[in-house]
Every structure is written in C-alpha cells, then in structure tokens.
Amino acid sequence: MIKAISDRVFIRLEPDKEKTSGGIILADDYHRSRTVGWVESVGNAVTSVKQGDKVLFHIFDDLPSCDEDVVVVRESSILGVFENEQTK
C-alpha cells in the first residue's frame, strides 16, 4: 500500500452497481462516474478525514493512480463525510 503525503487522500471507490435501487438491471456498458468511496490513506496535512471514513468527492479533481479502483484527491476535493458509516 502507498502512504499519501501532504494534502492528498487515497480513496477506494465504492463498487459499481449492477442494479438500481428499484431492481432494474444495468447494462454492462453503463458506467457513470463513481464519486463515493472509503479513505485508505491520508497525508500528514489532512485534518478533515481519517482512514476508514466513507466520503463523497468531486469527480473532476481525481489524480492518476496505479489502481483503477483507487483515486487520489486533494483534501479540498472532498465534499462530505457520511455519518455513521465506516469501512465495510
């Protein structure tokens, strides 16, 4: 695992959904941008989130990563932290 530095946050994306909440099965080629995930690592300058938090982040601010299910964002790109939800 890589340790984040400075104001960076590594987020493991929530898995793609295969069905909607109403039970409709989504086509294999349906891919919307994923903007929810769990914090895996935080840099030493990050104060608003911690490892294990479930967060919502701004999709256009993600930086390249070595894993397609992990994104790297700056702390300022995190829009909110879900309450009462920790790493599953």
Protein Blocks (a to p, Z undefined) as FASTA:
>chain_A
ZZdehjbccdddddddfbdfkopacdfklccddfbdcdfbdcfkbckbcehiacdddfkl
cccdfbfkbccddfklpnbdcehiacZZ
